[in-house]
Amino acid sequence: MNRIARIEIDDAGRVPPSPEIEQERKVAIYDLLEDNSFTPAPRGDQPPPDGPYALTLSIRDKRLVFEIASEAGAPAGEFHLSLGPFRQVVKDYFQIWKAYYEAVKSLPPAQIETIDMARRGIHNEGARVLMERLDG
């Protein structure tokens, strides 16, 4: 089965996420796992291990690290992306995220929807940057 079955975020040594951020992570992971297709590239002349796969995300030396393994733990690949191209997207996302969580406490649904649309737009920009970086 060529899909990602488990995603973990390794943030050891970092400030623990707030409950709101932890909830955002859970929702994002759920959405990614719900319907995906994934096959890692072969490593040299060896084909990747059979899936499903586990993905661990971490940050090391200012790089986003993707560690891919079979569910049984056989390594299937690892790659690193510089965080530089994501810096503005992350900054914008956290600003709008804070505004969104403040808005849900007191603003009417129409204003919350406007903020949520902006949040989704920034999310989509982050996805675009990620896809560009993965294409190389």
SELOPA-769266 format. One line per 2 residues: number of its first residue (from 1); their letters; for each residue x, y, z of C-alpha. Coordinates in steps of 0.2 Angstrom, whole numbers, plus 5000, padded with zeros to 4 digits. Example, Ala and Ser with C-alpha at 12.3 -4.5 7.8 and 13.67 -1.06 7.14 Angstrom:
<mitors>
1	as	5062,4978,5039 ~ 5068,4995,5036
</mitors>
This chain:
<mitors>
1	mn	5000,5000,5000 ~ 5008,5016,4994
3	ri	5003,5029,5007 ~ 5008,5038,5022
5	ar	5000,5029,5037 ~ 5008,5039,5052
7	ie	5015,5056,5054 ~ 5025,5062,5069
9	id	5032,5078,5073 ~ 5048,5077,5083
11	da	5050,5094,5092 ~ 5062,5088,5105
13	gr	5072,5102,5113 ~ 5059,5115,5107
15	vp	5046,5124,5117 ~ 5031,5113,5119
17	ps	5017,5119,5108 ~ 5001,5127,5115
19	pe	4985,5117,5116 ~ 4979,5127,5101
21	ie	4994,5123,5091 ~ 4994,5105,5096
23	qe	4975,5104,5090 ~ 4980,5112,5073
25	rk	4994,5099,5071 ~ 4981,5085,5075
27	va	4969,5092,5062 ~ 4982,5094,5049
29	iy	4989,5076,5051 ~ 4972,5069,5051
31	dl	4968,5078,5035 ~ 4985,5072,5027
33	le	4982,5054,5032 ~ 4964,5053,5027
35	dn	4967,5052,5008 ~ 4985,5051,5002
37	sf	4996,5042,4990 ~ 5014,5041,4992
39	tp	5029,5031,4986 ~ 5047,5036,4990
41	ap	5060,5037,4977 ~ 5072,5023,4975
43	rg	5088,5024,4985 ~ 5102,5021,4972
45	dq	5098,5004,4964 ~ 5087,4998,4978
47	pp	5068,5000,4977 ~ 5060,5008,4992
49	pd	5053,4996,5005 ~ 5035,4992,5004
51	gp	5022,5004,5012 ~ 5013,5010,5021
53	ya	5025,5023,5027 ~ 5029,5033,5042
55	lt	5034,5051,5041 ~ 5044,5060,5055
57	ls	5046,5079,5053 ~ 5059,5088,5063
59	ir	5069,5104,5062 ~ 5088,5102,5063
61	dk	5101,5116,5059 ~ 5088,5127,5052
63	rl	5082,5114,5040 ~ 5065,5105,5039
65	vf	5069,5086,5040 ~ 5058,5073,5032
67	ei	5062,5055,5038 ~ 5053,5042,5029
69	as	5052,5023,5034 ~ 5041,5008,5032
71	ea	5029,5006,5046 ~ 5040,4991,5051
73	ga	5054,5004,5053 ~ 5065,5001,5038
75	pa	5072,5017,5032 ~ 5065,5023,5015
77	ge	5074,5040,5014 ~ 5078,5056,5022
79	fh	5079,5074,5015 ~ 5081,5091,5021
81	ls	5074,5108,5016 ~ 5080,5125,5021
83	lg	5068,5134,5031 ~ 5073,5151,5023
85	pf	5060,5150,5009 ~ 5046,5147,5022
87	rq	5050,5161,5034 ~ 5038,5174,5028
89	vv	5024,5161,5026 ~ 5026,5155,5044
91	kd	5027,5172,5051 ~ 5011,5177,5041
93	yf	5002,5161,5046 ~ 5005,5164,5065
95	qi	4999,5181,5064 ~ 4983,5177,5055
97	wk	4981,5161,5067 ~ 4982,5172,5082
99	ay	4969,5184,5075 ~ 4958,5169,5070
101	ye	4958,5162,5088 ~ 4954,5179,5095
103	av	4940,5182,5083 ~ 4931,5166,5087
105	ks	4929,5172,5105 ~ 4920,5187,5100
107	lp	4917,5192,5082 ~ 4902,5187,5071
109	pa	4903,5172,5059 ~ 4905,5183,5044
111	qi	4921,5191,5051 ~ 4928,5175,5057
113	et	4925,5168,5039 ~ 4935,5182,5032
115	id	4949,5179,5043 ~ 4948,5160,5040
117	ma	4949,5163,5021 ~ 4965,5173,5023
119	rr	4972,5159,5034 ~ 4968,5146,5021
121	gi	4976,5158,5008 ~ 4992,5158,5018
123	hn	4991,5139,5020 ~ 4990,5137,5002
125	eg	5005,5149,4999 ~ 5015,5138,5011
127	ar	5009,5122,5001 ~ 5015,5130,4985
129	vl	5032,5135,4992 ~ 5034,5117,4999
131	me	5029,5109,4982 ~ 5042,5121,4973
133	rl	5055,5116,4985 ~ 5051,5097,4983
135	dg	5052,5099,4964 ~ 5070,5105,4967
</mitors>
